Amino acid sequence: MTAIHSTRFAPSRSGTATTIGVIAVFLWSCLALLTTLTAGIPPFQLLALSFAVACGASLVLLGLRGRAGFRGWRQPWPVWALGFGGIFAYHALYFFALKAAPAAEASLIAYLWPLLIVLLAARAGGEPLRGRQLTGALLGLAGT
């Protein structure tokens, strides 16, 4: 059995993943600003346009990798439903919130969910909250 590996898109240096991560964080931090600049577009239309652009860009990038690029798409339907539904619901609610409330307040509330994940994950697993988890949660709360 022969494994087919494409080195055409393999990272050429160790900082490639970090660069991609920095770009992702930058784009994520621009979401509220860019959403507020779309004052005349209804939230669901904005959501549909955003998903269309993301889908088109993904298809192009995966298409450049050939058949190997699409192998990761083989997932059971519950994975697709949960992933798409979660991303859809989050962005729909976020776009509605930014249309109905000031961007700073809506973003502060929206970005408290990672804080809740940190605090509730330990409790859900039946483990006590560790000092570094509590410190991280307090720093996140102080940042908001």
C-alpha positions, 0 to 999 in steps of 0.5 A: 500500500502506497501513501500519497503525500503532497509536499507542494503545500507543506510548510516550508518553515516552522513559523508557517502555522504561527503566521496562519494563527496570527492572521486568524486571530487578526481576522477574528478581532476585526469581526465586530468592526467589519460587521458594524460597517455593514449597517444596511445589510440584514443579519441573515443576508450578511451571514449568507454572504460570509458563509458563501465567501468562506465556502468558496475560498475553502473549495479553492484552497482544497481544490489546489491540493487535489483529492487529498485536500478533500479527504478530511471532509469524510465525517459522519453527518452528526459531526457536520450538523453540530459543526455547521449548526454551531458556527451558524448559530454563533455568527447569526446571534453575534450579527443580530447582537451587533445590529441591536446593541453597541459593538463593544457591549455585544462583543464583551458578552460574546467573548465571555464564553471561553471564560465559562468553558474554562470554569465549567470544564473542570466542574463537568469533569468532577475535578476541582478548579486548579489555581492556574485555571482560576488565574487564567479566568480572572485575567480574562475577566479583568481583560473584559 
